[in-house]
Every structure is written in C-alpha cells, then in structure tokens.
C-alpha cells in the first residue's frame, strides 16, 4: 500500500509572534510556551499514524526550534496567502504520495483516530475536510490539488470551511466531511481546554503541563 503524507504547518513558537490573542492572560512567554506545547503534542500524535510520511511545513525552514522534534524533512511554506501555501505544500506532497493531508498545530489533543480515519477516506476518495468550531477547518486532505483550488477562500473567517467546500465543489472534488474539532485562539478557549484535559476528553500532556504551570504562577501572584 502506498504511503500518504501528512504535512504539519507550523511557525517557530517565539514570544510575541504566536498565540498573541492569549498574551493578555498568559503573557508573551507563556503564550509561546503554550504554542510550543501544542506543537509537541500534535507532533507526537501525527508521528504515530501508520502508513504515512510526516513532514513539517514551516514558515522558517532553518529555525533552531525544529531539531528537537526529530524532524526528517522540513519544507518551506513559501509566500502568499494561507491558500497559496496550502496548495504549494499539498502539491509537493502529491508528487510522491497518493494523498496528502495538511493540519496546523493549534489543535491540542486531536485524537489519533481522526487522522487514521482521514487517511482511510483518502485511500478511496478525493478530499476530506475537518471543520473547526470557529467556522474554519483544522484538517484538509486531497488526492489531487488543482491550481487555484483555494482561491478566494476567506481566511480566519466564520465561513472559511463553508467557502472551502464550495471551492472543492467548483473543482468537482467530492469531499468527505469528518467530525469537528476545536482550536484555541481566545482566552475563553483556555477554560474549555482545561476542562477537556481535566475530564480526560483529550490527551495532551505537554499542554497540560504548561497550563498547570500557568495556573500555579497565576495563583502565586494572587497570593503576593
């Protein structure tokens, strides 16, 4: 059976450049630490998917943060909109693989089964899309990627996923929509994330550790 490819889109988790909407509660260093934890948890999950090659699609290929991941290949995302970059990386992956999946790293605790199911879908289907709870998507996979596939899709919008589905339909890509997942962008999302970790809904050990440290630090400050 030919191996698929999962492309993990990431940027170096540096203070002041990642998860900036969380800095009001975590600070720049705390937001960067949480972003790194998301990356580590996501990478741990993705590298346990069987029958695929995993690559890191990075905004900065030579970043010093990558060697700690034990990454076999780092590809440049390149310039342009997110749609431009997704198309570029997916097409590169499809040169050597029958299907390709792209995900980000801000989806802590994504179940391994969700990735396995997406791979199974793409062994016989054309496209798969995983909606996010904010109207975007957390996963996109294709077995073909026509030029202009994601043209005119609005990014970080409440209708990003819906418009992506429209674009797939325009290019006659029959798409399987899998179960939704959540992402973490706003301070309110942190409370929901903590609840999911606490009740065992998700497994994200690095994320749990950083959130625990942040909570402990906040409590210590309050006691001063």
N, C-alpha and C positions, 0 to 999 in steps of 0.2 A: 504494500500500500504506500503510495507516495505521501511524503511528509508535507504538511501545511506549514504556514509561517504566521507567528503572532508577533506583531510589531508594537512595542510599548513606547508610547510617546511621552517624553519627559524633558524637563529642563533642570539644570543644576539647582538643588534646593538651598539657595543662598538667602541670607537675611535681606529683607527689603525688596526681593524680586519674586517671591512666591507666596501664595495664600495671603495677599495683602489685606483682604477684607476681614481677616481674622486677627490682624495685629492689634485691634482695639482691645481685645481680651487676652491675647497671648504675647503681644509684643513682637518685634521683628525676629528676634532669636527664637522665640517659642513657635512662631508660625513656620519658620524654616525647619525647625526640629520636627514639627508635625508633618510637614511636607516630605521630609526625608523618611519618616516612619511609614507614611503612605507608600512611598516608593519601595521601601524594603519589603513591606507586607505584600504589595502587588507582585513584585518580582519573585518572591518566594512561591506565591500561588501559580504564577504563569509558568515558571520553570518546572512545575510538577505535572503539566499537561503532557500526556503521552502522544507520540506520533507527530510532533511539530518541532520546528526550529524556532528559537526565540531571538529576536534582535531588539536592540534599543535604538529608537529613532529620536535623536537628540537635537536640541537647538544649538548645542556646543559639543562637537564630537570629541575634542581633546580635554574635556573638563576633568579635573583631578578627582571629582566625586565618583566617577564610573568604575575604576579598578576594584573598589571594594565590593561591587556587585558580582564580580567574576563573570563579566560580560564577554561573550565570544565575539560578537560583532556590534559595532556602533555605527549607525547610518546617520547622515545629516538629514534633517527635515527640509532644509533649504528655505528659500524665501517665499513670500506671498501669504495669502490668507490660510486659515486652517484647512480649507477645502483644497487649495493648491498643494499644501504639504501632505495631506492625507492621500490625495491622488498620486503624488510623486512616489511616496513610500510604498503604497499598495501595489502600484505597477512594477516597481523594482522587485518586490517580493514575488509577484506573479511570474516574473521571468524564469524563476527556478522552482516554483511551487504551484500546485494546482489550485490552492486557495490561500487567501491572506486575511488576517484579522488585525484591526487596529484598536487599541484601548489606551486610555490615559492612566495616570497613577493616583488620581484623587478619588478612588473608589475602594476604600479600605474594606477588607472582609469579603470581597466578591467571591462567591463560592466557586470552588474548582469545577463543580458540576455545570455551572453556567458556561464555562469555557469549553468543557468537554462536549456539551450539547451543541454549542455553536459550531465546533469542528465537525461533529456528526452531520449537522444540517448541510454544511458546505461540501461534503463529500458527494452529495447528490443534487444540491440546489445551487442557485446563482448568487443569492445575497442573504445576509442576516443582519438584523438591526436590534440593538438593545436600548430601549427608551430609558432616559433618566427622569427622576421625579420633578425636575425643573423645566421639562419641555425639550431638553437636549437629548443626547444619546451617550451612553457610556461605552458602547461597542459597535463596531461596524465591520462586517466581513463580506468579501466578494470573491467570486471565482473569475470575474472579468471586470475590468475597470476602464470604461470608455473615457476618452478625453472630454473634459467638461462635465463629468458626472455630477460634481458638486457645485457647479456654477450657480450663482445667485442664492445659495443657501445662506440665510442669516445666522451668524454665529452668536452664541450666548443670548439667545432669544427664546421666548416661551414657545415658539413654533418651529424651532430648529429641527426636531425629529420629524414633525409632520411634513415640513418642506423637503427634507431629505427623502422621505418616502415618495413624495411627488416627483422628485428628480429621478429616483430609481424607476418609477413607473414610466416617466418620459423616455427613458432609455430601455424600456421593456425588460427590466430586471425584476423577475418575480422574487419577492422578498418575504422571508420568514421573520416575524417579529417575536422575539423572546420576552421573557418576563422582565419587568422594570427593575432598576436598582437605584440607589440614592448616591448623591455625591455630597461633598462637604465644601461649601463656599462661604456661608454666612455664620456669624456667631451662634444663631439659634440652631444651626445644624450640629453644633458640637454637643448640645444636650441630647439630641436624638442619637448621636453616635455613642455617647457614653452609656445611654440606656441599652442600646443593642449589644454593646460589649458586656455590660453588667449581667444582662439576662441570657447571655450565651447565644444570641441570634447570629452573631458574626464572630469569626476568629481572626483577630488582627493583633498579634502580640506586641509588635513594636509600637503600634498606635496606642494600644492600651497602656504601655509603659510611659510613653510621653504624656498622655493625658493624665495619668496618675501623678507624674512629676509636676505637671502644670497645676493640678488641683492642690497638691501639697504645698507648692510655692505660694499659691494664692491664699491658702489658709494661714501660712506662716506670716505673710504680710498683714493679714487682717488681725493677727494676734499682737502685732507690734504696737 
